[in-house]
C-alpha cells in the first residue's frame, strides 16, 4: 500500500516531487520511446476494460435500474460509494464493491503490522518473500470483507420494494450477487496489480483515479441540469467553476511543496582525483503520505453504514448503527455532524502521523547519511541528526494534516454558502486523488525518460 495514493521514498528520504518537463514535452518524449509507448497503451487498454466492466450488470430479475438509481441518490453513503467507483453501484455492476474491501483490508494489515513485532520484523528483513506473504494475507482478508460488505449492501438495497420482491422470488439471488461482486472486486485488484507491473506504476491508485474520472462528466451534467431547472442559481455555477480551478491550484501547490534540507558531502581524495564535497538536499514533501490518511479515515467512518444493512430497519442493531453513523458523518448543519467533523479531522491527523512513522524511518536516514560521509550543516552526525530530522518531519506532518483536513472537509462547507447538489466529486478527496495520482504518474514517466537518457 506504500505506493498507493502518493508517498514513497528512496534510500535517504522522500523523492523530489517537482516536475522537470512540461506536460507536452513529457508526452512527446514518452510516445517517442517504444517501451514507454507500449506501457501507456497498456494503461489505456486497462482503463477501457474497466469502463466496459462498469456496464456489466449483475443479474437482478424484475429490478428496474431507475429504482437503484433513485435509492443511491437518496443515500449519502451509497452516493459517495457510487461516485468513487465510476457509478458502478448505480448500474448494479459487477464492480459495485470497487476497491473498498481491499483498502479496508490494507488498513487493518497496516495496523496489525505496527502492533505485531514478528510481522514487522519479517517485513523489514524478509525481502520479496515477506512482501508476497503480506500480500497473500491482505487478499484473504479482502475476500472476507467482500462477503461482509456485499451482504450489508444487499440488505441495504432490499429496502427497495422491487429488490425485496426479487429476493423473495429467488432466495439465492443475494448469494449469487455477492459472488459476482466479489469476483469484480478481485478483478479490479488484479487489474491494478497488472498496471503496477506492466504499466506506469501505482496501479491501484490509477484504478481509483479512473473510477473518479468516469463519474466526473455525470456530476458536471447534474450540476448543469440543476442550473437549468432553477434549483441552482446561475451565479452559483460560476462560483463552482472558480472554486474548482482555485482548489486544483491549491492542491497542486501543496502536493509539490517541499522542505529541502541541505546536505554537505565530504570531499575525498582518490590518488590524484578529488571527489565529493558537493552540496545536495533532502526533499521532504509537505504531504508526505499523499491521500492515504483521508482514505483510511473515510473507510473507518463508513463502517457503520456498511454493517447497518445486516439488521432490518427498526431493529435495535440497525438503530444503534444508525446513531453511531450520525455521530461519525461530517455535517455542519447538525450538532451530531459537528462531532463528526472533529472525528473525521482527528482521524486524518492520527493516520497522517501513524503512516509517516511507518513509512519514514529517520534513524535509517541518519545512519545512511553517516555511512556516506555526509552531514547536515550545523548538525552532528548520528543521534543529533536523527532528532533534528524527527523534529522537521513532525512539523511538516502538522502542516500536511491541516491541508488534508481542509481539503476533506471542503465539500461539506460549500453547500452552506451556495445551493449546489452533488459537488463531492468536484472538490475534496476526489479532486485530491485526481491531482495526486496525475502528478505521481507524470513523475513516474519522467523518471523512466531520465533513466533512459542517462543510460545512453
N, C-alpha and C positions, 0 to 999 in steps of 0.2 A: 504493500500500500504506500510505500515511501514515494513512489513516483506519481502517485495519483493526486490530481488537483494541485500540482505545483510542488515546490520544495525540491530538495536534492542537494548534493554537495560533492566535494572532491576530497582529496587527502587532508587538506588543511582547513577547509571551511566551505561555505556555500558558494556556488559558482556565480559569476558575473551575469546579471540578468539584463544587461543592456544589449541592444541590437546594433550590429556593426554595419549592416547593409540596409538599403531601402527595401520596401516590400516588392517593388517591381524588379529590382536587381536580384533579390533573393530567388524569386520565382523563375527569372530568366536563367540564372546560373544553375538552379536545381533542375530545370527542364532540359538544359543542355547536357547534363550528366546522365548517362544511360541508367546507372544504378539508382540514382535518386528519382529519376523519372518513373522507373518501374515501381519504386516504393510508393510514390504519390498516387500512381494509378491504382495500386493495390488498396490504398486507403479509401480512395473514391469508390472502388468496387465494393468494399465492405460497407460503406455508407449506403450504397444502392441496395445491398442485401438487407440491411437494417430497415431502410424505408419500405422495402417490399414486405418484410415480415410484420411491420406495424399494421399493415392492411389485411393480414391473415387472421380471420376471426376464429375464436373458439366456438364450436357448435353449441348454440343455446336455442333449441327449437321453441318457437312461439314467443320469443322475447324481441320486441321491436327495438331497433337501435336508438330511436328517439327517446325511449324510456330510460335507457342507460345514460344518454347524453344529458337529459334533464336532471337525473339523480346526481350525476357527477358535478353539474353546475351548482346545485344547491348544497353540496357538502364541501366545505373548505378544504378538508384533508384530501378528499378524493380529487378535487380540482387541482391542488398542488401536485399530487402524485401523477395525474394525467399530463399536466403541462411539462413536468420534468422528464416524462417518458415519451415525448413525441405524440401525445394524445392517444397512446395505445390503449389506455383504460377506457376512454370514451368509445372506442371501437371494439371493446372486449377482445383485444388482440391476444395472441399467444405470448406477446411481450408485455402484458399488462403489469406484471410484477416488477419489470425492469431490473435494475441493479441494486434495488433497495435491500434485498436479503443479503447480498454479498457485502455491501457496505456495512450493514449491521454486524455481520459475522466478523468483518475485519476489525471493527471497533472492539468487539468482545475479545478477539485474539490479541489485539494490541494491549489491552488492559491485563489480560492473563499473562502475557509475556513479561510485562513490567512487574507483576506480582509473583510469578513463578521463576525463581532464580535458576532452576535447572534448564528451563526453556530459554531463558535469557542468555545463559552461558552457551547453550547449544547453538543459538543463532549467531552469537559472536565468534564462535570457534569452529562451527561445523561446516561453514562454506556453503557451496551449492546444494549439498545433500540436506543440510539443515533447512535451507530455504524451501526445498521441494517438500520436505516433511511438514513444514509450516503451511505451505500452500494446500497440501492434502487435507490437513485438519480444518483449514478455513473452508474448503469446498464441502466437506462433510457437514459442517455447521451451516453452511449456506443451504444445503438440501433440506435440513431440518427446519430452517427458518422459512424456506419457500412453502413448505407444507403448513406451518403455523400461520404465516401471514396470508397465504392463499385461502385458508379456511376462514380466517377473520374477514377477508374481503368478500368471500361468497356470502357469509352471514349478513354482512352489511348490505350487499346487493339484494338479498332476499326481502328487504323491506319494500322493494318494488313489487307491486302485485303480480305483474307478468312473470317476473323471475321466480317468485314464490310458487306460482301456478305451474311453471315449467319444472321446478324441483319436485313438486307434489306428483306430477305426472311421470317423472323419471328420477327416482331416488338416487340413481348412480351418477347423475349429472354433476353434482358438486365434486365428486372424486375424479371424474374424467377431466373436468375443468382445471382442477388443481394440478393434475398430471400434465396437461398442456402448458399451464403457466410455469410449472417447474422446469419443463423442457425448454421453454422460451427464455427463462432467466439464465439457465446454464448455457444456452446458445449465445446469449449476449455476452456472458463472461468469456466464453471460448473465442468469440469474435474479437473481444478486447485483447485477449492474450495474443491472438494472431497479429493484431495491429502492432503490439509491442515487439514481437519477434520479426515480422516481415515488413512492417510499415515504418513509420517515423518514430514510434515510441509512444509512451503514455497512452496505451490502448484503452484502458477503462475510462480515463478522462475523456478521450475522443468520443467514446460511445455516449457518454452523458452529454457532451457538447453537441453531438448530432441530434439527440433527442430534443434538446432545448431549441436548436436552430429550426428543426422541423415544425415545432409548435409556434415559432415566432410569427409567421405570416397570419395564422389563425387569430393570435392575440391582437395583432395590429388591425385585422379585419373587424374584430369585436369592438375595439375602441372606435373605429371609424363608423360602424353601424350605430353605436350609442350616440355619436355626434349627429348623425343624420336623422335619427328618430327623436332627437331633442332631449334624451336622457342626460347627455353631457353637453355643456356649453362649448361653442366653437373655440373660445379662447382657452378653454381647458386643454383642448387638443394641442394648441401651440405650446402651452406650458409643458405638456408631456414630452413633446419633441425636444424643447430646450433642456428640460431636466434630463432626458435620455443622453443627449450629447455631453452635457456637463458631467453627468455620472460616469460616462465612458472615459472622459478625460481624467476625472478624479481617480477612478480605479486604475487606469493605466499608469498614472503618475506614481501612485503608491506602490503598485506592483513592481515597478522597475527601480524604485527608490532604494538607495543603499547607504550603509555606514561603512566607509572604507578606512581600514586601519593600516597605517604604513608598516612595512616590514623591511628591515635592513639585513642584507645578506653579507656575511663575512667574506672579504677578499682572500683568495687562496693562491699560493704560488706553486705551479707545476712546471719545474725546470725553468725555462726562460719565459714561460707564459704565465700571465696573471689572469685568474678567472674569478668571477663573483664580484661582490662589492656593490651590486646594483640595489636599487630600492623598488620594491613592489608593494602590493597591498592585499589585505584580506577583505573581500567584499561580503558584508553581511546584509542581506536584504531586509527591509523593514517588515515585509510579510514573508517570513522565512518558511512557514509551513503551508503557504497557499490557503486554499479554501477548506482544508481538512477540518479545522475546528467548527466551522459552520455546519458542514455535512454531519459531523458527529453530533452536534447539538440538535439539529433537525431530527436525526434518527432517534434520539432519546425522547424528545418531546412528542414524537408521533407514536410512541409505543402504546399509550392508552387507546388511541384511535385504531391501531392495528388489532388489538385484542378485544375491543368493545363489541365487535360483531360476534364474538364467541358466545355472548349472552343475549337472550331475547330482549327486545325493548320493554322497559318497565320492570325488569328483574333487578334484584339488588346488585348483582355484579355489574350489570350494564349501567346502573345509576352511579355506582361508585366510580367506575372508569370515566364516565361522562363528566363527573365533577372534577376528577383529577385532571382530565384533558382541558377543562375550562380554566384551571389554575395554571396550566403549563402553556396554553396557547397565547402568544403575544397579542394584545389588543388594547389600544389606547382609549377605547370607548366604554370599557367596563372595568370595575375595580379588581375583579379577578384577573382580567387580562393585563392590568398593570403589574401584578405579581408575576405573571407570565413573561413580561418584558424583562424584569430583573433576573428571572430564572434563565431565560434564553441568553441574555448578555453574560450572566455568570458562567454558564456552561461554555460559552465561546472563550472567555478568559481562561477557564480551567483547562480546556483542551489545547489552547494556544501554548500554555506553559508546559502541559504534560507532553505534547508531541514535540515541542522544541527540546525538552530534556531527553526524549527518546531518540530523536534524530541527530542531535548535535552533542558530541562528547568533547567538552572544552579541554579536558585533561589530555585526550589524544591529540588535539590540535596543538596544545602547548608542547607536548613531547615531540611531535613531528617537527615543530619549529626548532626545538633544541637539538634534535638529531641532525637536522640540515644545517646547523651552524647559523641560524637566523634568529633575529630578536626584534621585538618592538622597541623603538627608540624610547629611552627613559624607563623601561620596564625590565626587571631582571628576568632571565630565562627560568623556567620551572614553575614553582608554585605561584610566584608573583604574577607571571604571565597568565596562568590559569585563573587566578582571582580577578585579574583585570578583564579578561575575555568574558568571564562569567557575569561580571557587572554590566559590561556592554550589552551582552545578549539579553540580560534581564530587562534593561531599559528599552531596548529595541522591541522586545516582546510586548511590553506595555503599550507602546505606540501602535504596533501591529494589531493587537487585540482590540484597541479602541476603534481602529479603522474597520476591522471586520465586523464589530458590533454595530457601528454606524451604518455600514452597507446592508447588513442583515435586517436591521430594523427600518430602513428607509421605505420599503413597500407598505409598512403599516402606518407610517406617518403621512404619506402623501394623500390618502383618502380623507384625512382630517381637513385639508385645505381645498381640494377640488373633488368633484364628484366624477370619478373615473373608475370603471369596473375592470377587473382582471388585469391590473397593472403589475402583478407579481413577477411576470416573466420579463417585463421591460426594465425592471430595476432589481436591486438587491442581489441575492445569491445567484440567481440565474445569469444576470449580466456579469457578475464577478467571475463565474465559471467560464463563460464565453470568452471574456477578455484574457483570463489567466491561461486557459488552455490554448488559445490562439497565439499568445506570446510565447508560451513554452514550446509549441510546435515550431514556431519560426526560429526559436533558439536551437532546437534540435536540427533543423535543416541547415542553419548557418554553421553549426558545429561540424556537420558532415561535409559541407563545402570547404571549410577552412582546413579540415583534416586532409582532404584530398589535395588541396593546394599545397600544403606543407609536404605531402608525400611525393609531389612532383619535383 
